[in-house]
Amino acid sequence: MAIDITKDNLGVGWSFPLRVDGRGGISLSQHENDIVESIRIILSTAKGERHMRPSFGCDIHKIVFAPNNATSWGLAAHYVEEALGWWEPRIEVLEINPQPDPADTSRLLINIKYRIKATNDERNLVYPFYIIPGR
């Protein structure tokens, strides 16, 4: 069996959300899947939420009550790029394109294009972010 050293450098971690595998152990996430789960954890964690690491997370939660307009989209792109640049060193963010979801006016779809540094593999991830419309 050949060993793929570049993929082994991508890491292994607990699956999120936490799951049990078929043998009764903790399910693990590997390689590219570990990166995707890491991105989702970073973006879904508000700064200050983790008491032992208050700077961990993303400021995108500051716009949860903002209008779904171009200003909020620009802020979302800035906050996502800042958080991933700081907390996910295995990737290079190439492009962030937030767009309103045509099917749901309270949802912002954030398209993240990134490159995995170890494998030079380009990928896309769409992160849905919900904005609570003002009354």
Backbone as a printed PyTorch tensor [residue, N CA C, xyz], in Angstrom:
tensor([[[  0.8410,  -1.1780,   0.0000],
         [  0.0000,   0.0000,   0.0000],
         [  0.8820,   1.2360,   0.0000]],

        [[  0.6760,   2.1070,  -0.9480],
         [  1.4670,   3.3340,  -1.0540],
         [  0.9940,   4.3560,  -0.0260]],

        [[  1.9470,   5.0910,   0.5130],
         [  1.6360,   6.1390,   1.4810],
         [  1.6850,   7.4750,   0.7660]],

        [[  0.6300,   8.2440,   0.8950],
         [  0.5670,   9.5760,   0.2940],
         [  0.9860,  10.5920,   1.3550]],

        [[  2.2630,  10.9740,   1.3370],
         [  2.8100,  11.8560,   2.3620],
         [  2.1220,  13.2120,   2.3520]],

        [[  1.7930,  13.7380,   1.1860],
         [  1.1550,  15.0580,   1.1510],
         [ -0.2090,  15.0230,   1.8260]],

        [[ -0.9750,  13.9630,   1.6280],
         [ -2.2770,  13.8590,   2.2840],
         [ -2.1180,  13.6000,   3.7760]],

        [[ -1.1060,  12.8340,   4.1710],
         [ -0.8980,  12.5770,   5.5920],
         [ -0.6130,  13.8660,   6.3490]],

        [[ -0.0380,  14.8430,   5.6800],
         [  0.2470,  16.1230,   6.3220],
         [ -1.0010,  16.9760,   6.5110]],

        [[ -2.1130,  16.5950,   5.8970],
         [ -3.3420,  17.3750,   6.0290],
         [ -4.0120,  17.1600,   7.3770]],

        [[ -3.7260,  16.0610,   8.0290],
         [ -4.2100,  15.8630,   9.3810],
         [ -5.3900,  14.9300,   9.5200]],

        [[ -5.6080,  14.5810,  10.7720],
         [ -6.7120,  13.7270,  11.1880],
         [ -7.2610,  14.3250,  12.4740]],

        [[ -8.5630,  14.3580,  12.5860],
         [ -9.1750,  14.8870,  13.8070],
         [-10.5230,  14.2430,  14.0540]],

        [[-11.0940,  14.5330,  15.1930],
         [-12.4260,  14.0230,  15.5010],
         [-13.4190,  14.5960,  14.5080]],

        [[-14.3530,  13.7750,  14.0800],
         [-15.4100,  14.2470,  13.1870],
         [-16.2900,  15.2460,  13.9240]],

        [[-16.7980,  16.1900,  13.1730],
         [-17.7010,  17.1700,  13.7570],
         [-18.9440,  17.2530,  12.8940]],

        [[-20.1180,  17.0790,  13.4460],
         [-20.3640,  16.8450,  14.8640],
         [-19.8570,  15.4660,  15.2850]],

        [[-19.6020,  15.3290,  16.5640],
         [-19.0470,  14.1100,  17.1320],
         [-19.9380,  12.9160,  16.7950]],

        [[-19.3000,  11.8540,  16.2770],
         [-20.0280,  10.6490,  15.8940],
         [-19.2720,   9.4200,  16.3970]],

        [[-19.9790,   8.3170,  16.4550],
         [-19.3770,   7.0410,  16.8200],
         [-19.2420,   6.2180,  15.5460]],

        [[-18.0770,   5.5860,  15.3690],
         [-17.8840,   4.7610,  14.1690],
         [-18.4870,   3.3700,  14.3710]],

        [[-18.3650,   2.5160,  13.3790],
         [-18.9530,   1.1820,  13.4090],
         [-18.3810,   0.2720,  14.4770]],

        [[-17.1940,   0.5890,  14.9900],
         [-16.5720,  -0.2370,  16.0250],
         [-16.8050,   0.3140,  17.4310]],

        [[-17.5860,   1.3960,  17.5210],
         [-17.8740,   1.9680,  18.8350],
         [-16.8830,   3.0270,  19.2830]],

        [[-15.9330,   3.3660,  18.4250],
         [-14.9500,   4.4070,  18.7580],
         [-15.3810,   5.7580,  18.2090]],

        [[-14.5750,   6.7610,  18.4800],
         [-14.8380,   8.1040,  17.9650],
         [-14.5470,   8.1190,  16.4640]],

        [[-15.4820,   8.6090,  15.6840],
         [-15.3020,   8.7260,  14.2350],
         [-14.2790,   9.8240,  13.9410]],

        [[-13.3600,   9.5330,  13.0440],
         [-12.3130,  10.4880,  12.6930],
         [-12.5280,  11.0440,  11.2920]],

        [[-12.1050,  12.2670,  11.1220],
         [-12.1550,  12.9420,   9.8310],
         [-10.7180,  13.0800,   9.3400]],

        [[-10.4760,  12.7670,   8.0690],
         [ -9.1090,  12.7770,   7.5620],
         [ -8.9640,  13.6500,   6.3230]],

        [[ -7.7510,  14.1420,   6.1660],
         [ -7.3060,  14.8260,   4.9570],
         [ -8.2080,  16.0030,   4.5750]],

        [[ -8.7280,  16.0160,   3.3410],
         [ -9.5360,  17.1430,   2.8740],
         [-10.8020,  17.3310,   3.7060]],

        [[-11.3910,  16.2250,   4.1580],
         [-12.5990,  16.3260,   4.9880],
         [-12.3030,  17.0100,   6.3190]],

        [[-11.1180,  16.7880,   6.8620],
         [-10.7320,  17.4490,   8.1080],
         [-10.6440,  18.9600,   7.9020]],

        [[-10.1550,  19.3760,   6.7460],
         [-10.0660,  20.8110,   6.4420],
         [-11.4600,  21.4170,   6.3080]],

        [[-12.3580,  20.7440,   5.6050],
         [-13.7250,  21.2520,   5.4400],
         [-14.4010,  21.3950,   6.8050]],

        [[-14.2550,  20.3920,   7.6530],
         [-14.8580,  20.4730,   8.9850],
         [-14.2270,  21.5900,   9.8030]],

        [[-12.9300,  21.7820,   9.6630],
         [-12.2450,  22.8660,  10.3640],
         [-12.7710,  24.2290,   9.9220]],

        [[-12.9580,  24.4110,   8.6250],
         [-13.4940,  25.6770,   8.1060],
         [-14.8800,  25.9300,   8.6890]],

        [[-15.7180,  24.9150,   8.6970],
         [-17.0730,  25.0740,   9.2410],
         [-17.0430,  25.4100,  10.7350]],

        [[-16.1490,  24.7890,  11.4800],
         [-16.0340,  25.0810,  12.9160],
         [-15.5840,  26.5160,  13.1260]],

        [[-14.5900,  26.9600,  12.3760],
         [-14.0820,  28.3340,  12.5100],
         [-15.1910,  29.3380,  12.2260]],

        [[-15.9150,  29.1450,  11.1290],
         [-16.9350,  30.1110,  10.7330],
         [-18.1670,  30.0770,  11.6290]],

        [[-18.4690,  28.9440,  12.2120],
         [-19.6640,  28.8560,  13.0550],
         [-19.3990,  29.2370,  14.5070]],

        [[-18.1480,  29.4910,  14.8500],
         [-17.8050,  29.8920,  16.2150],
         [-17.6500,  31.4030,  16.2770]],

        [[-18.4050,  32.0320,  17.1520],
         [-18.2880,  33.4810,  17.3500],
         [-17.0690,  33.7660,  18.2250]],

        [[-16.3380,  34.8260,  17.9050],
         [-15.2080,  35.2070,  18.7500],
         [-15.7150,  35.4600,  20.1640]],

        [[-14.9730,  34.9580,  21.1460],
         [-15.3670,  35.1000,  22.5390],
         [-16.1820,  33.9250,  23.0500]],

        [[-16.6200,  33.0540,  22.1610],
         [-17.4450,  31.9100,  22.5460],
         [-16.6400,  30.8710,  23.3260]],

        [[-15.3800,  30.7000,  22.9840],
         [-14.5270,  29.7360,  23.6840],
         [-13.7360,  30.4770,  24.7570]],

        [[-14.0030,  30.1390,  25.9960],
         [-13.4180,  30.8800,  27.1130],
         [-11.9030,  30.7530,  27.2020]],

        [[-11.3640,  29.6070,  26.8640],
         [ -9.9180,  29.4170,  26.9580],
         [ -9.1780,  29.9480,  25.7240]],

        [[ -9.9120,  30.2770,  24.6850],
         [ -9.3240,  30.8510,  23.4780],
         [-10.3200,  31.8470,  22.8890]],

        [[-10.4640,  33.0100,  23.5360],
         [-11.5110,  33.9590,  23.1310],
         [-11.3240,  34.5630,  21.7460]],

        [[-10.1140,  34.5190,  21.1950],
         [ -9.9070,  35.1020,  19.8640],
         [-10.2400,  34.1170,  18.7420]],

        [[-10.5300,  32.8500,  19.0920],
         [-10.8550,  31.8480,  18.0780],
         [-12.2390,  32.1130,  17.5030]],

        [[-12.3730,  31.9570,  16.2070],
         [-13.6710,  32.0660,  15.5600],
         [-13.7010,  33.1460,  14.5050]],

        [[-14.9040,  33.5630,  14.1740],
         [-15.1220,  34.5030,  13.0800],
         [-16.0720,  35.6070,  13.5270]],

        [[-15.7780,  36.8270,  13.1190],
         [-16.6100,  37.9870,  13.4590],
         [-17.8750,  38.0860,  12.6200]],

        [[-18.1280,  37.1250,  11.7480],
         [-19.3050,  37.1950,  10.8810],
         [-20.5950,  37.3050,  11.6950]],

        [[-20.5540,  36.8340,  12.9300],
         [-21.7450,  36.8710,  13.7800],
         [-22.1350,  38.2930,  14.1670]],

        [[-21.2540,  39.2480,  13.9130],
         [-21.5760,  40.6570,  14.1610],
         [-22.6520,  41.1710,  13.2020]],

        [[-22.8280,  40.4980,  12.0730],
         [-23.8010,  40.9840,  11.0810],
         [-25.0960,  40.1760,  11.0730]],

        [[-25.3190,  39.3760,  12.0980],
         [-26.5140,  38.5320,  12.1170],
         [-27.8060,  39.3590,  12.0820]],

        [[-27.7730,  40.5860,  12.6020],
         [-28.9650,  41.4400,  12.5900],
         [-28.8700,  42.5540,  11.5470]],

        [[-27.8850,  42.4780,  10.6770],
         [-27.6910,  43.5040,   9.6430],
         [-28.6170,  43.2320,   8.4560]],

        [[-28.8820,  44.2570,   7.6540],
         [-29.6880,  44.0220,   6.4470],
         [-28.9080,  43.1630,   5.4490]],

        [[-29.6270,  42.4120,   4.6520],
         [-28.9990,  41.5570,   3.6440],
         [-28.7340,  42.4050,   2.3980]],

        [[-27.6430,  43.1970,   2.4640],
         [-27.3120,  44.1010,   1.3540],
         [-25.8100,  44.0480,   1.0660]],

        [[-25.3610,  44.8440,   0.1140],
         [-23.9660,  44.8070,  -0.3420],
         [-22.9780,  45.1180,   0.7810]],

        [[-23.3390,  46.0010,   1.6990],
         [-22.4470,  46.3170,   2.8170],
         [-22.2280,  45.0810,   3.6830]],

        [[-23.2960,  44.3870,   3.9910],
         [-23.1890,  43.1660,   4.8010],
         [-22.4080,  42.0840,   4.0660]],

        [[-22.5870,  42.0030,   2.7540],
         [-21.8510,  41.0030,   1.9730],
         [-20.3530,  41.2860,   2.0200]],

        [[-19.9880,  42.5560,   1.8990],
         [-18.5770,  42.9330,   1.9730],
         [-17.9840,  42.6370,   3.3370]],

        [[-18.7430,  42.9320,   4.3940],
         [-18.2750,  42.6240,   5.7450],
         [-18.1270,  41.1190,   5.9370]],

        [[-19.0770,  40.3520,   5.4240],
         [-19.0070,  38.8950,   5.5400],
         [-17.7400,  38.3680,   4.8730]],

        [[-17.4490,  38.8450,   3.6740],
         [-16.2420,  38.4090,   2.9610],
         [-14.9890,  38.7620,   3.7590]],

        [[-14.9520,  39.9670,   4.3020],
         [-13.7970,  40.4040,   5.0950],
         [-13.6210,  39.5270,   6.3350]],

        [[-14.7030,  39.2990,   7.0750],
         [-14.6190,  38.5070,   8.3040],
         [-14.2050,  37.0640,   8.0260]],

        [[-14.7340,  36.4780,   6.9650],
         [-14.3930,  35.0940,   6.6170],
         [-12.9290,  34.9930,   6.2070]],

        [[-12.4760,  35.9130,   5.3680],
         [-11.0730,  35.8880,   4.9280],
         [-10.1270,  36.0710,   6.1080]],

        [[-10.4570,  36.9740,   7.0040],
         [ -9.6290,  37.2240,   8.1850],
         [ -9.5500,  35.9800,   9.0800]],

        [[-10.6880,  35.3520,   9.3500],
         [-10.7170,  34.1860,  10.2340],
         [ -9.9790,  32.9940,   9.6360]],

        [[-10.2150,  32.7180,   8.3600],
         [ -9.5540,  31.5670,   7.7390],
         [ -8.0600,  31.8110,   7.5700]],

        [[ -7.6790,  33.0440,   7.2880],
         [ -6.2610,  33.3690,   7.1750],
         [ -5.5150,  33.1700,   8.4830]],

        [[ -6.2080,  33.4010,   9.5760],
         [ -5.5690,  33.2850,  10.8920],
         [ -5.6270,  31.8630,  11.4400]],

        [[ -6.7720,  31.1840,  11.2990],
         [ -6.9970,  29.9210,  11.9960],
         [ -6.8600,  28.6630,  11.1380]],

        [[ -6.7630,  28.7730,   9.8350],
         [ -6.6230,  27.5730,   8.9980],
         [ -5.4000,  27.7080,   8.1050]],

        [[ -4.2130,  27.3670,   8.6530],
         [ -2.9660,  27.5520,   7.9030],
         [ -2.7550,  26.5490,   6.7700]],

        [[ -3.5820,  25.5150,   6.6750],
         [ -3.4060,  24.5060,   5.6230],
         [ -3.9490,  24.9570,   4.2800]],

        [[ -4.6490,  26.1020,   4.2580],
         [ -5.2480,  26.5600,   3.0030],
         [ -4.8190,  27.9810,   2.6700]],

        [[ -4.9610,  28.3100,   1.3930],
         [ -4.8220,  29.6850,   0.9090],
         [ -6.1860,  30.0740,   0.3430]],

        [[ -6.7720,  31.1190,   0.9090],
         [ -8.0710,  31.5790,   0.4210],
         [ -7.8550,  32.3200,  -0.8950]],

        [[ -8.5330,  31.8880,  -1.9480],
         [ -8.3890,  32.4910,  -3.2690],
         [ -9.4810,  33.5130,  -3.5580]],

        [[-10.6970,  33.2190,  -3.1180],
         [-11.8210,  34.1090,  -3.4190],
         [-12.9600,  33.8360,  -2.4440]],

        [[-13.6240,  34.9020,  -2.0410],
         [-14.8200,  34.7870,  -1.2090],
         [-15.9140,  35.6040,  -1.8780]],

        [[-17.0200,  34.9470,  -2.1780],
         [-18.1040,  35.5960,  -2.9040],
         [-19.4380,  35.3640,  -2.1890]],

        [[-19.8320,  36.2820,  -1.2950],
         [-21.1360,  36.1400,  -0.6400],
         [-22.2590,  36.6080,  -1.5650]],

        [[-23.3370,  35.8460,  -1.6050],
         [-24.4970,  36.2030,  -2.4230],
         [-25.7650,  35.8490,  -1.6610]],

        [[-26.8040,  36.6720,  -1.8200],
         [-28.0670,  36.3150,  -1.1690],
         [-28.6620,  35.0720,  -1.8250]],

        [[-29.2970,  34.2580,  -1.0190],
         [-29.9610,  33.0650,  -1.5320],
         [-31.2940,  33.4830,  -2.1510]],

        [[-31.4990,  33.2340,  -3.4550],
         [-32.7590,  33.6450,  -4.0800],
         [-33.9800,  32.9320,  -3.4890]],

        [[-33.7780,  31.7720,  -2.8760],
         [-34.8920,  31.0130,  -2.3070],
         [-35.2320,  31.4380,  -0.8790]],

        [[-34.3110,  32.1550,  -0.2070],
         [-34.5230,  32.5460,   1.1900],
         [-33.8220,  33.8770,   1.4400]],

        [[-34.5810,  34.9380,   1.6180],
         [-34.0000,  36.2800,   1.7670],
         [-33.2280,  36.4560,   3.0660]],

        [[-33.3810,  35.5410,   4.0130],
         [-32.6340,  35.6610,   5.2650],
         [-31.3260,  34.8710,   5.2330]],

        [[-31.0250,  34.2260,   4.1150],
         [-29.8140,  33.4070,   4.0330],
         [-28.8240,  34.0210,   3.0570]],

        [[-27.5800,  34.0940,   3.5100],
         [-26.4670,  34.5610,   2.6900],
         [-25.6070,  33.3420,   2.3720]],

        [[-25.3770,  33.0770,   1.1020],
         [-24.5390,  31.9490,   0.6880],
         [-23.1350,  32.4740,   0.4280]],

        [[-22.1820,  32.0050,   1.2130],
         [-20.8070,  32.4790,   1.1000],
         [-19.9940,  31.4120,   0.3790]],

        [[-19.6420,  31.6880,  -0.8720],
         [-18.8560,  30.7640,  -1.6870],
         [-17.3820,  31.0380,  -1.4170]],

        [[-16.6930,  30.0380,  -0.8850],
         [-15.2820,  30.1710,  -0.5300],
         [-14.4650,  29.2900,  -1.4660]],

        [[-13.5890,  29.9050,  -2.2290],
         [-12.6840,  29.1720,  -3.1120],
         [-11.3200,  29.1890,  -2.4330]],

        [[-10.7370,  28.0110,  -2.2540],
         [ -9.4600,  27.9290,  -1.5480],
         [ -8.5650,  26.8580,  -2.1630]],

        [[ -7.2850,  26.9570,  -1.8540],
         [ -6.2930,  25.9850,  -2.3260],
         [ -5.6780,  25.3110,  -1.1030]],

        [[ -5.6140,  23.9900,  -1.1460],
         [ -4.9300,  23.2470,  -0.0920],
         [ -3.4410,  23.3210,  -0.3920]],

        [[ -2.6830,  23.8940,   0.5110],
         [ -1.2660,  24.1610,   0.2550],
         [ -0.4510,  22.8940,   0.0150]],

        [[ -0.7060,  21.8280,   0.7640],
         [  0.1070,  20.6170,   0.6610],
         [ -0.0850,  19.8840,  -0.6620]],

        [[ -1.2680,  19.9800,  -1.2520],
         [ -1.5490,  19.2300,  -2.4780],
         [ -1.7910,  20.1260,  -3.6870]],

        [[ -1.8520,  21.4320,  -3.4760],
         [ -2.1390,  22.4110,  -4.5240],
         [ -3.5070,  22.1600,  -5.1720]],

        [[ -4.4050,  21.5710,  -4.4200],
         [ -5.7420,  21.2200,  -4.8870],
         [ -6.6990,  22.3770,  -4.5970]],

        [[ -7.3920,  22.8760,  -5.6410],
         [ -8.3590,  23.9600,  -5.4560],
         [ -9.7350,  23.3770,  -5.1820]],

        [[-10.4310,  23.9820,  -4.2170],
         [-11.7560,  23.5050,  -3.8210],
         [-12.6920,  24.6680,  -3.5630]],

        [[-13.9730,  24.3670,  -3.5450],
         [-15.0160,  25.3430,  -3.2130],
         [-15.8390,  24.8060,  -2.0580]],

        [[-16.2990,  25.7250,  -1.2320],
         [-17.1970,  25.3830,  -0.1490],
         [-18.2390,  26.4930,  -0.0600]],

        [[-19.4940,  26.1290,   0.0360],
         [-20.5500,  27.1260,   0.2120],
         [-21.0040,  27.0560,   1.6610]],

        [[-20.8220,  28.1730,   2.3620],
         [-21.2030,  28.2540,   3.7680],
         [-22.4710,  29.0950,   3.8830]],

        [[-23.5750,  28.5000,   4.3430],
         [-24.8040,  29.2880,   4.5000],
         [-24.7690,  30.0590,   5.8140]],

        [[-25.0690,  31.3460,   5.7490],
         [-25.1110,  32.1880,   6.9490],
         [-26.4700,  32.8630,   7.0010]],

        [[-27.1020,  32.7670,   8.1420],
         [-28.4610,  33.2980,   8.2810],
         [-28.4460,  34.6760,   8.9200]],

        [[-29.1180,  35.6010,   8.2660],
         [-29.2670,  36.9640,   8.7570],
         [-30.7130,  37.1150,   9.2240]],

        [[-30.8800,  37.6300,  10.4360],
         [-32.2240,  37.8410,  10.9670],
         [-32.6920,  39.2100,  10.5080]],

        [[-33.6810,  39.2550,   9.6310],
         [-34.1060,  40.5500,   9.0860],
         [-34.7160,  41.4410,  10.1650]],

        [[-34.4330,  42.7380,  10.0560],
         [-34.9890,  43.7070,  10.9950],
         [-36.4820,  43.8780,  10.7940]],

        [[-37.1140,  44.3410,  11.8050],
         [-38.5760,  44.5240,  11.7330],
         [-38.9180,  45.9770,  11.6350]]])
